Amino acid sequence: MASVSVEAVRKRYGALEVVHGIDIVIPDGEFVVLVGPSGCGKSTLLRMIAGLEEISGGIIRIGERVVNEVPSKDRDIAMVFQNYALYPHMTVRENMGFSLKLRGAGTSVIVEQVRRAAEILSLSSLLDRYPKQLSGGQRQRVAMGRAIVRNPQVFLFDEPLSNLDAKLRVQMRTEIKALHQKLKTTSIYVTHDQIEAMTMADRIVVMHDGIVEQVGTPLDLYDRPANLFVAGFIGSPAINLLRGTLRRDGGRNWVATDAGIDLPLGGNAGGKDGQAVVYGFRPEHLALGNDGGLPVRVDVVEPTGASTFVYADLSGAQICGVFTERHGFHSGETMHLMPQLDRVHLFDAGTGHRLVG
């Protein structure tokens, strides 16, 4: 196993630069997820680490070794792709052992490594089947098994669950996390799905337009997003964001919206009086209030069983609340909601940066 270091790495296609000087250090044994919208550069960065794309500037290290000029096959990494890439004419056993065979490993070594990987992935009873005889989840396990037998320093996952249905994705992300806890191999995982990122990662790297917006643990990013992009991207349902002007008067702080609604703030809010700001609160950080809360009109009620999503109108802005208690919400009714003041987020409207008191 080994650490991975990305230092000022850039990628250009002609005059177009798509990755802009990224710096990331991934300690040995960590599971890091690169997440962001399509086109943000996360897969390009993964492919540069893998050696499948040349870098246009910067340094990539695996362990202590600079691998900028090292071919992919010599980087001691194993990659799991979205499309499985299994050989249809080979059995599961042959698919899993093929890379070792190409390296000239002895038959006994191949047999033992395949046996070990098959036990880890519950594939022992499927070793003599062909890919066409497997389900999507089983094929993905075979692809992971092929990576495991190589005993690499680093695992690289490029959106490996994208072709699976929703239920199987939940199962497979649990299996991948359990696999990492068992093997403790440094792993870098790319996805556009922030739920996958939140549930699987030791740390998350949020990317946007070829830069890193924030790096942190899942709960760090959720509880203290560095800027508006991270706040809006992490969390489902999405955070409620309302624009207004910060007001301070005699120790009282609030945000005044253009619609005439005053949004309460705690005493630790940053920013200065008169500053244009964005006021944010997570849907689950709303509580039913009395007449002193924010007056909203209920538009849509979505019961999910464990919780209820309520979409409501607040003076022309739609907000969402999530409630675990079973209230009798009805479309068209007016109710009052109060954000939890210690959970409110405040951002500068111009830069998008978090305002810290």
N, C-alpha and C positions, 0 to 999 in steps of 0.2 A: 504494500500500500504506500501511498505517497500524497503529499500536498500538491495543490495546483495553484500557480501564481500567474495572474494576468496583469501585465504592467504596461500602461499607456498604449494598449493595442488598438489599432485602427484598421479599417478595411475600406478600400476604394475600388470602384469599378470605373476606370477612366477618370473623369473629373468629378464623379459623384462619390462622395464619402458617405457610407452607410453605418459605420461604427466609428465613434468619435472618442478615441483615447480612453478606453475603459481600464479601470484598475479594480481587481478583485483578488483576494487571497482566500483560498479554501484549504483549511487545515486537513491533515491526514485523518481519514475516517468520517468526515462530515458529509451529510446529504444536503446539497444545495440545489434549489430550484430557481431556474431563470424563467421569469414570467413577464408577460406583457402582451399587448395586442399584436395582430398580424403586421409584419413589416417593421417591428421594433428593433430587429437585429439579433434576437436571442438564438435562433437556429444558426445564423451566420457565425456568431461567437462560438457556439458549440462545435461547429465544423472546423473552425480555426484551431481550437484546442485539439481536435481529433486529427488534424493534419490533412483534412479533405479540402480546405481552402487555404490559400497562401495569405499571410498577413501583410498589410501594407506599411506597418510600423509598429514598434513596441516589442515586447519580449513575452514569451510564454515559457513557463518552467513547469515541469512535472518532477516532483522531488527537487533535487538540487540541479537537475540537468536542464539547460536551455534547449528547447526542442524546435526552435524556429525553422531549422533546416533539416530536421529529422523526418524521414518518411513516416507516414501514418502507421505502417506495419511494424515499425521499430519503436513506437512510442509506449508500448506496453499498456495499451488501453483496449477496452472492448466496448462496442457500440450496439445499442438496441434501437432499431428503427421502427417507424410507424407501420411499415408495410410487411414486417416479419422477415421477408427475404429468405424464405426457406426453399430448399431444392425439392421440387415435387417428386422427383424420381428416387429420392433417398428416404429411408426410414427415419424416425425420430432419433434413433441411436446414431445413425450415420450423419444426420444433420448436426447433431450436437458434437460429434467427435471430429468433424471434417477439418476444422481449423488446426487442430492438433496434428492431424494426419499430414496436412500441408507443411507443417513445421518439422516433420520428420520424427515425431514422437513415437516411441515404441508401442506395440499393441497393448501390452500390460498397463502402460501409463494411460492410454486412451480409455481402455475398459474401466479402470478405476476412477478416472476423472468423470466419465459419463455416469457411472453408477452413483457417485457422490452427488453430482448435480441433479440427477433424476430423483434421488431420495429427498433432497432439499425442496424440490419443486413438485413433489407428488406425481412424478411422471414414470415411475418404475414399471407400471403395468401397461404403458403406452409405447414402450421403446421400439416395438416391431411394427407399429402403424406408420402409415404415410400421411403427409400433411393434409390431403384431401379427406382423410378419415377423422380429422380433429375439429373441435369447435374453435371459435376465434380465441377464446381464453386459453385453450390448450396450446394453440399455435404460438401465442405470445409467451407462454411458459417455455416452450421449446427455444424460442429466440433468446430468452434470458438464460436458458441452460447452456446454449452455445457460447454465450458470453462468460458464464461462470467457469466452464471447463478450462478456459485460458488462464484463470487465476491472475487477472490483470491488476495493475496498480490503481486503475481508475475505471469506473463504469460511466458511460455516457448514454443517456436516454433521450431520444429525439421524438417527443410526443408519442410515446409507445401505446397509449390507450385510445387514440383518436378514432380508431376503426371499430371500437367495441360499443355495444349498447350500454345504456345508462347504468343498469343494474350490475353488469359485468365490470364496468369501469370502477365502481365502488369496491367490488370484491378484489380486483387486481391491484388497485392502489394500496389496499391493506396488505396484500401479499408482497408487493414490492417493498413497502416499509418494513414488514417483518423480515424479509430477505436481507435488507440492509442491516438491521439490528443483529442478525445472525452472522453475516460475513464481515461487517464493519469496514467495507471497502469504500474509499472515497468515491462519491457519486455526484454527477451533475445531471440534472433532469430539466428538460425544456418542456414547457406547456403554455398554452394561452388561457388555461382554465384556472382561475384563482382559487377555486375550492380545492383542486388537486394540490396546488402550491401550499395552501394553508394546512391541509391535513397531513402532508407527507414530509415537509421540509424541516431540517434543523434551522436553516436560515433561507430567506428568500431574497433574490436579487430582482427588483422591479425595474424593467427596462422600458424605454419610450423614445422613439426616434433616434436610436443608436447611442443613447447615453444611459447611464445608471441613475435612476431617480432616488432609490433608497435601498439599503441593505440592512436586514435585521431579522430577528426571529418572527414567526407568524404573528404572535401577539404584540410585539413591538410595533409592527407595521399597522396592525389593526387599531391599537390603542393610541399610538402617537405617530400618525402619518406625517411625513416631512413636508408634504405639499398637497395641493389640490388634486394632482393627478393620482398620487398614491391613495389618497382618501377616497376618491371616486372609483378606483379600480379594485381595491381590496374591500371585500364585504358584499354579501348577498342576503337580502335585497341591498341595493346601493345606499350609501349615506345620503341623507337629506342635506342639500346645500341651498342656502338662501342669501341673496346679496343685500347689503345695506350699508349704513354708516355707523361707525363706532361712536358712542356717546359716553362721556364721563362727566359726572356732576356730583360734587360733594361726597365722594366715596362710592357712589352708585354707578354701575356700569351696565350698559345695554346696547343693543344694535337696533337702530331704527330703519325699517324697510321703507321703500318708496310707497308701499301700499298703506303706510300708517300703522303697521304692527310693530310693537316693541318686543324684541327678543331678549330674554334675561341672560345675564352673564354673571359668573362667579367673580370673586375679588382678585383672582390670579391671572386674569386675561391680559395679554400683551396688547401693544398698539397704542395709538394716541387719539385723542378726541378729534373727531371729524374725518378720520381715516376711512377710506372705502375698504370694506372687508367682506368676506364670505363666512357665514355662520353655518356650522355643520353639526348634525347630530345623527347618530345611528338609529335605525328604526326601532331597535329593541331598547333604546334609552329614552323612550317616551313613556310617560305615565298618565293615566286618566286624572285630570285635575278638576277643580271646581270652577266657579265663574271667573277665577283669577288666572286660569290657564289660557292657552292660545285657542281662540274659537275656530273650529274647522267644520267643513261640511263633508260628510262621508259620501264618497263616490262609489267605491267598490269594496266588497268584503270577500276575502278568500280564506275560508277555513282549510287548514291542512291536516287537522287532527291534533298534532302536538302543539300547534300555535295557530294564530289567526293573523293574516295580513290585512291591514286596513289602509286603503288608499283614499286620501282626503284632500280637499281644497282649502288652502290657507291664503285667502285674499289673492287668488289667481295663481298661486304656486301649488303644484301637487307635492304632497309629502306622503311618506309611508310609515306606518307604525306596525310593530310586531308585538303581539300580546299572547302570553302563555295561559292567562286566565280566560275563562269562557264567558265573555260579555255578550250581551244581546245587541250587537251592532246592526244597524239597518241603513241601507242606502238612502241618502237624502236628509238624514237627521243631522243636527248640529251637536257637537260635543266639544269639550275643552281638554287640551293636552298640555302637559308640562314637560319640557326636556329636563333630564337630570343634569344639573349645572356643573357637577364635577366631571361629566362626560362630554361636555360641549367642546367642539373644535373651532378655532378661529384662524382664518387665513387672510393674508393681504390680497386684496382683489387684483392688484396690478401684477405682482410677482408670483402669486400663488403659494408663497412660502408660509409655513406655520408661524403664527405669532405666539411667542412664549412669554409668559409673565415673569 
